């Protein structure tokens, strides 16, 4: 909430940072500041300060290259690592920012990332033993680069851990921006900002939009053979004996190796394959939901609805209304 000094949100312009997100966050936060000042009884002084930080070739650490309040000292309250639309930033490039970000965090600055910005944040080491999110397409890369991360939950759009905030996909910068408005200016201003900019207020989840991307680079050829078979047959035959036989393994050994390789039990894996097929049918066909349940391998439509809702976060009807082509 407002204090003597406005909260400062710094946005880091690392190589490849998406400028649409940088400028969009700047605009969103500026709108929120204006709406808050219109309500504030103590004058029109800024309540939020927005800055951009960039590392020049001759500089050891990033410096302010844009500031909505010029000529004032101070340090950011939050530093945001925005998304990138190109290839994820390399570890070598991210390492150039690691000490600065780590020291900033140590001095009390909250660190936040959007989408692939989590790969920059990971180089600092501050994500060790933390549960974080990123775009679902980068989840496996984040786990591989930083095995000490506590957990990567790509179904979630925002994970607010107080001093570390991670946001999911490319456009999740809107959700992060509203989260920060709520934190610094309160829920009333946050809702008014969302309404003014025609944004959904917090409450949606990334699992509404993600598609199942199975791990296929684990190196276990027996498990990979079963994965390809399940994909080719739409996971119609899920009998454990058949799966183990297809892998050429004893059942207990197969179950252990499958979960180690894929990160999921066979039941969870098959459910996600079936739900992914159901999402496609809900979007691009007019089939009744009960028939879709049958098409993807569920004799009981009620069981299908429960599994679908648990994985996607929406009922089949809600998903069809939101995403139908």
N, C-alpha and C positions, 0 to 999 in steps of 0.2 A: 504494500500500500504506500501512498505518497509519504515522503519524508523531506528533510531539508535539501538533500541532494536527490535529483531524479535517478531512478534505476537506469543503468546503461546497458543496452543490449548491443554487443559487438558481433559483427558477422565477418567471418574469416574468408578472405578471397584467396584460397589456395589454388594452385594450378588446376584448371578444369572445373572449378566451381561453377555451377549453373547460375548465370546472371539473372535469369527470370526469377529464380527463387530469392536471390540476394535483393533484387529490386522489389519483388513482391512482398517480402518480409518487411522491408523498409517502409513500403506504403501501408501495409496492414498496421504496423506499430505506430506509424504517424497518424493514421486515422483514429486509432484507439486513444492516442494522446490528445488529439483535438476533442474527441467526444468526452473524454474525462475532464478536460479543462473547462468545457462548457458547463459542467456540473459542479466544479470546485468552487467553494465559497471564498477562497483566499487569493483570488487573482488568477492571472492567465500565465503564470510561469510554467515552463514545460514540466511534465510529470514523468516523461520517458525520454531518454536520450538514445539515439541510434547512431552507431558508428560502424565503419568498415575498416578492416585491418588487413594489410598486405605486406608481404616480405619483399623488399627491394634487394637487388643483387648485392649491394654494398652494406646492407643491414643484417645484423645477426638475428634480430627478432622482428616480427611484423610491427608496423606502426600505423597509426590512424591515417587513412587517406580520404575519409569522408566522415563528417560529424554534424549532427543537427544542432549541437550547441558548441560553437567554436570558441577557442580561447580559454577553455576551462580545463584544469587538471583533473585527476581522478583515474580510476580504473573501472573496467566493465564489471557489471554485476553478473552477466552471463556472456559466454562466448559460444557462437553457433558455427558449426561446420556444416555448410549447406550441401545439397546433393550435387551429383555430376551426371551429365547425360552421356559422356564419353566413356572410355575404359576407366575402371576404378583406378584411383591414384596409386602409383607404385609405392612399395614400402620405402624405397630410397627417398622419394619426394616427401612422403608423409613424415619420415624421420626428421626432416628439416624443421618441423613444427613441434616435435614431440617434447623437447625440453621446455620450450616456452609454454605450451599448454599444460604440462605437468606442474611447472612452477606456478602458473596462474591458478590452477586447481588447488595447489597447496596454500596459496594466499587467500583462499576463500571464494574464488570465482567459480560459479557453476558452469559446467561444460555441457553442451548439447550438440547432437548430430541429427542429420536428416539423411535417410537412405545410405548411399555409399560414403557419406561423411563419417560413418561409424568406423570405416577402415582407417581413416586418419586418426580418429580418437583412440583406436585400439593400440596404435604405436606408442602411446603415452604410458601404457601399463595400468591406467586407472580403471579399466574394465575387468580386471582380474576379480574373479568370484562374483561378478555382477550379472544380473539377468538383463539382457538388452534386446533391442529389436533393430531391424534394418529392412530394406526391401527384400521380399521373399526370394528374389533372384540372387541376392548376395549372401544369404544365410550360410550356405555351405562354405563359401570363401572366407567369411568372417570366422567361422569355427576352425577352419584349417589354418588360417594365419595366426590366430590367437587362441590356442587350445586351453589357456587358463581362464578364458571368459566363463563365467558361471553357467550361463545358458543363453541361447539365442532363440527367442520366441517370435518368429516372423508372422504369426497370426495376429499379433497385437500391433496397433498403430502407434501408440505412445506408451513408453514406460518411464514414469517419473520417479526417479530414485532420490529426489531432493537435490543433491549436488551434481548428479549426472542425469540427463534427460536424453533418451534416444527416441527417434521417430522413424516410421517405416518407409513407405515408398516415396517416389519423387515429389508428389504433390502434398505429402504430409507436412510440408513446411507451413501450410495453412493451419493445421491442427496444432503444431508447435507454437506458432505465433499466437493463437488464441489461448493456449495453455499459459503462455507468459503474460498475456494481458490479464488473464484471471489472477495470476500470482501477484502481479504488481499493481493492478488497477481495480481488481475486484470482479466478481461475476456479473454484476449489472453492466459494466462497461464492456465486458467480454461478449455478452449476448447482444448488446447494441452494435458492437463492431461486426459480429457475424451477420446480423440482420442487414446492416448497411452495405456490406460487401457480398451479400447473397451467398454466404458460406454455411455449411452444416455446422452447428455447434458441436463440441466434443460429444462423443457417444458412438460414432461408427468405429469399425475395426478393420484391420487390413485383411483379415481372413475372408471378408466379403468379396475381395478382389483377387486374391491369390489363387494360383493353380498349383496342383501337386507336382513338385519337381523332385522325383526320387533320386537318391544317391546312386550314381552308376559308375563312379570312378574309384570305388573302394578296393578293387583288385582281387576280390574273391570270385573266381570264375564260376564256381558252382552256384553261388547265390545269384550272380548276374544272369546265368542261364535261366533260372526260375523267374527272375524279374522280367526278362524279355518274353518268356512264355506267358506269364500273367498278363502282360500288356497286349500280346497278340490275341489272346483268348478272352479279353475283357474280364479277366478274373472270374470266369464262370465256374471252374473247378477249383475249389479251395480246400479240398480234403487234404489233411496233413500228410497222410501216407503218400498221396499222389505228388505233393510238392517235394517231399523228401526223396522220393524215387526219382523224380525229374532231376534233382540235384545230385543224385548218386550218393546220398549220405544217410546215415542212421537218423531217425527222427529227432532225438534229443540234440545231436550234434548240429543238425540242420537249423533247428530253432535258435540255438546259441549263436551260430555263425550268421544267420539271417539278421538277427537283432543287432549284432555288432557291426555288420556291414551297412545296414540301412538306417539304423537308429530307431527302428520301429519293430514291434512284434508283427508276426504274419497277419494277425487279425487287423491291427491298425493300418498296416500297409494296404491290405485288400480293401478295407473300408474307404481309404483315401482314393484309391484307384476308381472304385465304384462311384463315389461322390463326384469325382472329377468328370466322369462320363455323364452322370446325371446333370451336372451344371451345364454341360454342352447341350444336352437334350432340352433342358428347361429354356435355354436361350434361343435355340435355333429350330425347335419343333413345336408343334401344337399338341403333342401327345398329352393325355391326362396324366396327372401325377402318379396315380396308381399303376398305370401302364409303364411309366418311366421306372418306377420301383421294380417292376417285374423285369424290364429290359436290362437293368444293371445288376440283377441277381438277387433281388429281395422278394420272396414270396409273400412276406407280411409288409404291407404298405406302412403300417404304424411303426414297425421297427426301422424301416427306411427313413421315415420322417425324423425319428429321434436321432439316428446317426447323422443325417444330413445337417440338422440344426446344431448338433454339438460341434461338428467340424467347421461348418461355414459361419455359424453365428446368426443365420437367418433361416426361417422355415423355407421349404421349397416354394410355396406360394409367394412369400416375400421376395425371395431371390428372383423369381420369374418376373414379378412386377418391376423390380429395380433394374434388371439387366436384359430383359428380352430384346432381341434384335428387331 
